[in-house]
Amino acid sequence: MPRPIWSGAISFGLVSIPVKLFTATESKTVHFHQLEAGTGERIERKRVAADSGEEVAYDDIVKGYDLGDGRHVIVEPDELDAVDPGQKERIEIEDFVALDDVDPIFFQKSYYIAPADEGAAKSYELLRAAMQDANRVAIARFVMRTKQYLAAIRSASGILLLQTMFFSDEIRDPQGIDEIKLLDDDLEPDDRELATAAQLVDSLTSDWDPEAYDDTYRQQVVELIERKAEGDEMVVDDDRDADSADVIDLMAALEASVERVRGERTGSSRAGAGDPLADLTRNELYERAQAHDIPGRSTMTKDELVAAIERAS
């Protein structure tokens, strides 16, 4: 059962709603341990002084801020306590803003907000419904593990969702990137190029389905680990297309792309008519491909998996 990572209250005006925060996402990254080749012994990391190479005890380590010229300002724990942000058990709403006005670049990490108890449920639902009806998001501050966060609270799928945010001075100015400065008015596309690009966008447009997108690299790594754990010898056969050639004729590339996408989508719709495989999600198709031991399945699209399973059946 998930455990809350923070407990407190949402506060706005004179209203206070006891709530709990739960992590909304989890990392599925495959992690490896570092081992010594030959012996398989785990490699340990130790804290050592850069000059002497001697290991330093944890109690002898202090915090220092680099001034940029080789000097450090040492900051003691009690000095940090003196500027503690406080309010560790309160999410203080400061403003309500239009949801469409918030640029997604500000969002960091997502958390589910749940009422802390049955008594808080009605106030929780009142706030959620009011925000949804007004299409507003609450901008708030709160402290978690001694760090102050800016946060956006919004209604999503019948619950309140909190997303930590970057402060404005944490967003880099794109004009500081030299390559961005390569863009100028002389690059404005002509009407034909723009119309063809719009056709390509339209051809690739579909309804948002998060289950249609998988971490194919992670699937390949897991498959590799499972096969090696079973004693299989792995043969490296990199037959991926080398599609990195420079595009010389932009219009020709756009037009060819439109025709290719239209052909693929028309063909897949014909193949999928009355075919129960076409109704499965990509994850379900991938599991069937695993059962048939279809090579290269991790990098296949949904349509390619359907075709491969049909051939293997």
Secondary structure, DSSP 8 states (H G I E B T S, - for coil): ----SEEEEEEETTEEEEEEEEE-----------B-TTT--B-----B-TTT--B--GGG--EEEE-SSS-EEEE-HHHHHHT----TTEEEEEEEEEGGGS-GGGEEEEEEEEESSHHHHHHHHHHHHHHHHHTEEEEEEEEETTEEEEEEEEEETTEEEEEEE--GGGS--GGGSGGGGG--GGG---HHHHHHHHHHHHHT-----GGG---HHHHHHHHHHHHHHTT----------------S-HHHHHHHHHHHHHHHHHHHHHHHTT-GGGGS-HHHHHHHHHHTT-TTGGG--HHHHHHHHHHH-
